[in-house]
Amino acid sequence: MLTEQLVEVNLSTVKVQNFDNTITTIPTYKLVSDSFVNWRGMEESKGRRIKRSLLIKPSSIGFLKHNEIDELKKVKLITEYLNTKIKEIDSYNQKNNVDKSMQLNGRNLTNLGVFRVYIEEYLKAHPMTNDDLTMMCRQLEPTSQGIPIQIYTFSKDKEWTKYEALTSDIFDHLLSSVKYFNLECFELNQYASN
């Protein structure tokens, strides 16, 4: 259980012993001018929040071709989604007489969109994530380092080491999965010439 204890109070400072047994000395004026993290809500909640992003290289994002979709249908977590979505897209494109000789026309699936669905299905299926709390994968505003794909979910276990292990396991899996969707994570190339 995480607890902070007040150790000492005087006119100029307040000393607090943190949950990890470190001592923090806070100037008294900071108590009214700054904000502090209160961990009690996390202790009493049903889970600990995981909020972290992968940065996807924009040039790797594209429309999926039929053979790529067929390959992705082998991924159990998204087979049903792909079958349903393909029927919906084909119906729309036929109904609207879309010229599909160029893939840009009409509606299409993208590798990034399908990857986001895969992430959500993976999180739902994971035995250590809490289905009773918010769980989503969303695309954030593009940055100079790529397109952030943010994972927002909660772990069932709030113990710090188990929480960190779960977060690492999830991201190990997702980083290994990126290539199956023909996506790439952003990497800063320090040797690139201008």
C-alpha positions as CSV (number, residue, x, y, z in Angstrom):
1,M,0.0,0.0,0.0
2,L,1.3,3.4,-1.0
3,T,1.5,5.9,1.9
4,E,3.1,9.3,2.5
5,Q,3.8,10.5,6.0
6,L,4.3,13.9,7.3
7,V,7.8,13.9,9.0
8,E,8.3,17.5,10.0
9,V,6.7,20.9,9.7
10,N,8.3,24.3,10.5
11,L,7.9,27.9,9.3
12,S,10.0,27.5,6.1
13,T,9.7,23.8,5.1
14,V,7.6,20.6,5.3
15,K,9.2,17.2,5.2
16,V,7.3,14.3,3.8
17,Q,8.3,10.6,3.7
18,N,7.2,9.2,0.3
19,F,5.8,5.7,-0.4
20,D,9.3,4.7,-1.5
21,N,10.8,5.9,1.7
22,T,12.5,8.9,0.2
23,I,12.2,12.2,2.0
24,T,10.9,15.3,0.2
25,T,11.5,18.7,1.6
26,I,8.9,21.2,0.4
27,P,9.1,25.0,1.0
28,T,5.8,26.0,2.8
29,Y,4.9,28.5,0.1
30,K,4.8,25.7,-2.5
31,L,1.9,24.1,-0.6
32,V,-0.4,26.9,-1.8
33,S,1.3,27.8,-5.1
34,D,1.9,24.4,-6.7
35,S,0.0,21.1,-7.2
36,F,0.8,17.7,-5.8
37,V,0.0,14.2,-6.7
38,N,-2.3,12.4,-4.3
39,W,-1.9,8.6,-4.9
40,R,-4.9,7.7,-2.6
41,G,-7.4,7.7,-5.5
42,M,-5.2,5.2,-7.4
43,E,-4.9,3.0,-4.3
44,E,-8.7,2.9,-3.9
45,S,-9.5,2.5,-7.6
46,K,-10.0,-0.7,-9.5
47,G,-6.8,-0.3,-11.4
48,R,-3.7,1.7,-12.3
49,R,-3.7,3.7,-15.5
50,I,-1.4,2.9,-18.4
51,K,-1.2,5.8,-20.8
52,R,1.7,5.6,-23.2
53,S,2.3,6.0,-27.0
54,L,4.0,4.4,-29.9
55,L,5.3,6.8,-32.5
56,I,4.5,5.6,-36.0
57,K,6.5,6.7,-39.0
58,P,4.0,8.5,-41.3
59,S,5.6,7.2,-44.6
60,S,4.7,3.7,-43.5
61,I,1.0,4.4,-43.4
62,G,-1.1,3.3,-46.4
63,F,-4.2,1.7,-47.8
64,L,-4.3,-2.1,-47.4
65,K,-4.3,-4.2,-50.6
66,H,-6.5,-7.4,-50.9
67,N,-3.6,-9.7,-50.3
68,E,-2.5,-7.8,-47.2
69,I,-6.1,-8.0,-45.8
70,D,-6.2,-11.7,-46.5
71,E,-2.9,-12.1,-44.6
72,L,-4.2,-10.1,-41.6
73,K,-7.4,-12.2,-41.5
74,K,-5.2,-14.9,-40.1
75,V,-4.8,-12.8,-36.9
76,K,-7.5,-14.2,-34.7
77,L,-8.2,-11.0,-32.8
78,I,-9.2,-9.1,-35.9
79,T,-10.6,-11.7,-38.2
80,E,-14.2,-10.9,-37.4
81,Y,-13.6,-7.2,-37.6
82,L,-12.0,-7.5,-41.0
83,N,-14.7,-9.7,-42.5
84,T,-17.4,-7.3,-41.3
85,K,-15.6,-4.1,-42.4
86,I,-14.8,-5.5,-45.8
87,K,-18.4,-6.3,-46.5
88,E,-19.4,-2.8,-45.3
89,I,-16.8,-1.1,-47.5
90,D,-17.5,-3.2,-50.6
91,S,-21.2,-2.5,-50.2
92,Y,-20.6,1.2,-49.9
93,N,-18.3,1.3,-52.9
94,Q,-20.6,-0.7,-55.1
95,K,-23.7,1.3,-54.1
96,N,-21.9,4.5,-55.0
97,N,-20.3,3.2,-58.2
98,V,-16.8,3.9,-57.0
99,D,-14.0,3.4,-59.6
100,K,-11.7,1.1,-57.7
101,S,-9.1,1.0,-60.5
102,M,-7.4,3.6,-58.3
103,Q,-7.2,2.6,-54.6
104,L,-7.6,6.2,-53.4
105,N,-11.2,6.2,-54.6
106,G,-14.0,5.3,-52.3
107,R,-13.6,3.8,-48.9
108,N,-10.6,1.7,-47.9
109,L,-8.9,0.1,-44.9
110,T,-5.6,1.5,-43.8
111,N,-2.8,-0.4,-42.0
112,L,-2.8,2.1,-39.2
113,G,-6.6,1.9,-38.7
114,V,-6.5,-1.9,-38.5
115,F,-3.5,-1.8,-36.2
116,R,-5.5,0.4,-33.8
117,V,-8.3,-2.1,-33.8
118,Y,-5.8,-4.9,-33.2
119,I,-4.4,-3.0,-30.2
120,E,-7.9,-2.5,-28.6
121,E,-8.7,-6.2,-29.2
122,Y,-5.4,-7.2,-27.7
123,L,-6.0,-5.1,-24.6
124,K,-9.5,-6.5,-24.2
125,A,-8.2,-10.1,-24.4
126,H,-5.3,-9.5,-22.0
127,P,-6.0,-11.1,-18.6
128,M,-4.3,-8.4,-16.6
129,T,-6.1,-5.3,-18.0
130,N,-9.3,-4.2,-16.3
131,D,-12.3,-4.4,-18.7
132,D,-14.5,-2.4,-16.2
133,L,-12.5,0.8,-16.8
134,T,-11.8,2.9,-19.9
135,M,-9.8,1.0,-22.5
136,M,-8.9,2.6,-25.9
137,C,-6.3,3.1,-28.5
138,R,-6.3,6.5,-30.1
139,Q,-4.4,8.5,-32.7
140,L,-3.0,11.8,-31.4
141,E,-2.0,14.9,-33.3
142,P,1.1,14.3,-35.5
143,T,4.4,15.4,-34.2
144,S,7.8,15.9,-35.8
145,Q,8.7,12.4,-34.5
146,G,5.7,10.6,-36.0
147,I,2.1,9.8,-35.4
148,P,1.5,9.0,-31.7
149,I,-0.8,6.0,-31.2
150,Q,-1.8,6.2,-27.5
151,I,-2.8,3.2,-25.4
152,Y,-5.1,4.1,-22.6
153,T,-6.1,1.3,-20.3
154,F,-5.9,0.2,-16.6
155,S,-4.1,-2.7,-15.0
156,K,-5.9,-5.0,-12.6
157,D,-2.9,-5.1,-10.3
158,K,-1.8,-1.7,-8.7
159,E,1.5,-3.0,-7.2
160,W,4.2,-1.0,-8.9
161,T,6.5,-3.8,-10.0
162,K,3.6,-5.8,-11.5
163,Y,2.2,-2.7,-13.1
164,E,5.5,-1.9,-14.7
165,A,5.9,-5.5,-15.8
166,L,2.5,-5.5,-17.5
167,T,3.1,-2.2,-19.2
168,S,6.4,-3.6,-20.5
169,D,4.8,-6.8,-21.7
170,I,2.1,-4.9,-23.6
171,F,4.6,-2.6,-25.3
172,D,7.0,-5.5,-26.1
173,H,4.1,-7.2,-27.8
174,L,2.9,-4.1,-29.7
175,L,6.4,-3.1,-30.8
176,S,6.9,-6.7,-32.2
177,S,3.4,-6.5,-33.9
178,V,4.0,-3.3,-35.8
179,K,5.8,-5.0,-38.7
180,Y,2.9,-7.4,-39.4
181,F,0.8,-4.3,-40.3
182,N,3.6,-3.0,-42.6
183,L,4.1,-0.1,-40.2
184,E,7.3,1.3,-38.8
185,C,8.1,3.0,-35.5
186,F,9.8,6.4,-35.6
187,E,13.6,6.2,-35.0
188,L,15.8,9.3,-34.9
189,N,18.6,8.8,-37.4
190,Q,21.5,10.8,-35.9
191,Y,23.6,10.2,-39.0
192,A,21.1,11.6,-41.5
193,S,22.5,14.4,-43.6
194,N,20.6,17.6,-44.1
